Amino acid sequence: MNIPSDLNTFIPSMVGVGGTYAITDGVGRIYSPASVSTKYEKSVLVGPGVKVEMKLFARAISGVGGAVAIDYLPLGRGGGSVDITSPEWREYVVSFTTPLSSPENLRVTFAIGNFAAMGAGTFEFHTPRIRIGDTDLGAPRILARGLILIDSGVPSLNTNYQADGIKALSYDAATASLTVKMRGNDGAGMRLHPLMIAQLTDDNTTHIGRRLHALCGRYNRDDGTARVTFVDGGTGQLQDISGLGNIYMTFRAEI
């Protein structure tokens, strides 16, 4: 997902004194003396297991030039950086994938600048492009996945299988529905609904011969909940599964 990344959406920042920054006709220029950090930066809300990337065109004018970087605070260091050293205009790319253990309210910061440890330098840049959560091949971003066991109406995650992003589970016998609580889809301003798949497995020996189907939908992007409803495939009627013993179901949500 491309994020609006016009230079005017970046915020100037300086730690120390003596640096300069300016944007003229869409081209940014930064000078920073030694031991001073002078930069433009933009923070974006993302989550665990997300690829973030920034591209831009830049050239070094004097000294050590500058760098393009991704700051990832939970690591206590940068997520990645590339030095801008060529005196010719060229494209620079920096990318990073947040660990699955990242907090859900994580912000990464895209920075264009000359940082304190680099030494004095001047550089110019233009046309930054930020991409969040996918690649040019359209790889999906997984919001949630897991194997869910519903034992006599009590749902839980099966810990023998990989599970990510599922925060809570609850079953309502009256509506024959399972509520899956995930992370709300607030990352990077992407107000999209995920594609969701709920599939019963062949481990469900307690309902052999039943025409049971799991229908998934009704995603609430504000609180991150989705509903899986169980129906009889022959009659189309709701089927309460609380009296059926062990029911296993895989669940996956992605954008």
C-alpha positions in Angstrom: 0.0 0.0 0.0 1.5 3.3 -1.1 1.4 6.1 1.5 1.1 9.8 0.7 4.7 11.0 0.9 5.0 14.4 -0.6 8.0 16.2 0.9 5.6 18.7 2.5 4.2 15.8 4.7 7.6 15.3 6.3 8.5 17.2 9.5 11.9 18.9 9.8 13.9 18.1 12.9 17.3 19.1 14.3 19.3 17.9 17.3 22.0 20.4 17.9 22.7 23.7 16.1 24.0 25.0 12.8 22.2 22.7 10.4 19.9 23.9 7.6 17.0 22.4 5.7 14.8 23.7 2.9 12.4 22.5 0.2 12.4 24.4 -3.0 10.3 23.4 -6.1 9.9 19.9 -4.8 13.6 19.4 -4.0 14.9 19.1 -0.5 18.3 20.2 0.7 20.0 19.5 4.0 23.3 20.6 5.4 24.4 19.3 8.8 27.7 20.0 10.6 29.5 17.3 12.5 27.8 15.9 15.6 24.5 17.5 14.6 21.4 15.6 13.4 19.4 17.5 10.7 16.6 15.6 9.0 13.1 15.4 7.6 11.0 12.6 9.1 7.5 11.0 8.8 6.0 8.5 11.3 3.5 5.8 10.2 1.5 3.4 12.3 2.1 -0.2 11.4 2.0 -3.5 13.2 3.8 -6.8 13.6 5.2 -8.7 10.5 4.8 -5.7 8.1 7.3 -4.8 5.4 8.0 -1.1 5.2 10.0 0.6 2.4 11.0 4.1 1.3 12.5 5.0 -2.1 13.8 8.4 -3.2 16.2 10.2 -5.6 19.1 11.9 -4.0 22.7 13.2 -4.6 25.6 14.2 -2.3 26.7 17.8 -2.6 29.6 17.9 -0.1 31.2 16.1 2.8 29.7 12.7 3.7 26.3 13.6 2.1 23.4 12.1 4.0 21.3 9.0 4.5 17.8 7.6 4.2 16.7 5.5 7.2 13.9 3.7 8.9 13.8 4.1 12.7 12.3 1.3 14.7 12.2 2.2 18.4 11.5 -1.2 20.0 14.9 -2.3 18.7 16.6 0.6 20.3 18.3 1.4 17.0 17.5 2.0 13.4 15.6 -0.6 11.4 17.8 0.1 8.4 19.7 2.9 6.6 21.4 3.6 3.3 24.1 6.3 2.9 23.7 8.9 0.1 27.2 9.3 -1.3 27.0 9.7 -5.1 27.3 13.2 -6.5 25.0 12.1 -9.3 21.3 11.8 -9.0 20.4 8.1 -8.2 17.6 6.2 -6.6 18.1 4.9 -3.0 16.0 2.3 -1.3 15.7 1.3 2.3 13.4 -1.4 3.7 12.6 -3.3 6.9 10.2 -5.9 8.1 8.9 -5.5 11.7 9.2 -8.6 13.9 6.0 -10.5 14.7 6.7 -9.7 18.4 6.3 -6.0 17.7 3.6 -4.1 19.7 0.4 -3.5 17.8 0.6 0.3 18.2 4.0 0.5 16.7 5.2 3.5 14.8 8.1 3.4 12.4 9.8 6.7 11.4 11.1 7.3 7.8 14.0 9.8 8.0 15.9 11.6 5.4 18.9 13.4 6.8 22.5 13.7 8.0 22.8 12.1 11.4 25.1 13.1 14.3 27.5 10.2 13.9 28.0 10.7 10.2 30.1 13.9 10.0 29.4 17.1 8.2 27.6 16.9 4.8 25.2 18.4 2.4 22.8 16.6 0.0 19.7 17.1 -2.0 16.7 14.8 -2.6 13.3 14.5 -4.1 10.2 12.3 -4.8 10.2 10.0 -1.7 7.8 7.1 -2.0 6.7 5.0 1.0 5.2 1.6 0.8 3.6 -0.3 3.7 2.7 -4.0 4.1 3.0 -5.4 0.6 5.5 -5.7 -2.3 5.4 -5.1 -6.0 4.2 -8.7 -6.3 1.2 -8.0 -4.0 2.3 -10.2 -1.1 -0.5 -10.1 1.6 -0.2 -8.7 5.0 -1.5 -11.1 7.6 -3.6 -9.6 10.3 -4.5 -12.8 12.1 -4.3 -16.6 11.7 -4.6 -19.7 13.8 -6.3 -23.1 14.4 -9.3 -22.6 16.6 -10.8 -25.3 18.8 -14.4 -24.9 19.9 -14.9 -27.5 22.7 -18.6 -27.7 23.7 -19.0 -24.0 22.9 -15.8 -22.8 24.5 -13.3 -21.5 21.9 -9.5 -21.5 22.2 -6.4 -21.4 20.1 -4.6 -24.7 19.4 -1.1 -24.0 20.6 0.4 -26.8 18.5 0.0 -24.6 15.4 1.3 -21.2 14.4 -1.0 -18.4 15.7 -0.7 -14.7 15.2 -2.8 -11.6 15.7 -5.9 -13.3 17.4 -6.4 -11.4 20.6 -9.7 -12.9 21.9 -12.4 -15.5 21.0 -16.0 -15.8 22.2 -18.9 -18.0 21.1 -22.6 -17.1 21.3 -25.0 -20.1 21.2 -28.0 -17.9 20.5 -26.6 -16.7 17.2 -24.5 -19.8 16.5 -21.5 -17.5 15.9 -17.9 -17.2 16.9 -16.4 -13.7 17.4 -12.7 -13.4 16.6 -11.0 -10.2 17.9 -8.0 -9.1 15.9 -6.0 -5.9 15.7 -8.1 -3.0 14.3 -7.1 -2.2 10.8 -5.8 1.3 11.6 -2.2 0.9 10.2 -0.9 3.6 8.0 -4.3 5.0 7.3 -5.4 2.0 5.4 -9.1 1.8 6.1 -9.5 -1.5 4.3 -11.5 -4.6 5.2 -9.3 -7.8 5.2 -10.1 -10.9 3.2 -11.1 -13.6 5.8 -11.3 -17.3 5.5 -12.8 -19.7 8.0 -12.5 -23.4 7.2 -13.6 -26.4 9.2 -11.0 -29.2 9.3 -11.5 -33.0 8.9 -10.6 -33.4 12.5 -14.2 -32.7 13.4 -15.2 -36.3 14.1 -18.1 -35.3 16.3 -20.2 -34.0 13.4 -19.5 -36.7 10.7 -22.5 -36.7 8.4 -23.5 -33.1 9.3 -23.6 -30.6 6.6 -22.0 -27.9 8.7 -20.5 -24.8 7.1 -18.6 -21.8 8.6 -19.4 -18.5 7.1 -17.0 -15.6 7.8 -17.7 -11.9 7.6 -18.9 -8.7 9.4 -15.5 -7.3 10.1 -15.6 -4.2 12.3 -12.5 -2.1 11.4 -12.8 0.0 14.6 -12.5 -2.8 17.1 -11.0 -5.5 14.9 -13.7 -8.1 15.3 -15.1 -10.5 12.8 -17.9 -13.0 13.1 -18.0 -16.7 12.0 -21.5 -18.1 11.7 -22.2 -21.8 11.6 -25.1 -23.0 9.4 -26.5 -26.3 8.2 -25.6 -26.6 4.5 -28.7 -28.5 3.7 -31.3 -26.2 5.3 -29.4 -23.0 5.6 -30.5 -22.7 9.2 -28.2 -21.6 12.0 -26.5 -24.5 13.7 -25.5 -24.1 17.4 -22.3 -26.1 17.8 -22.1 -25.9 21.6 -23.5 -29.5 21.9 -21.3 -31.0 19.2 -18.1 -31.6 21.2 -14.8 -30.6 19.6 -14.9 -28.5 16.4 -11.7 -27.5 14.7 -11.5 -24.5 12.4 -8.7 -22.6 10.6 -9.0 -18.8 10.5 -7.0 -16.3 8.4 -7.4 -12.6 7.7 -5.2 -10.7 5.4 -5.0 -7.5 3.3 
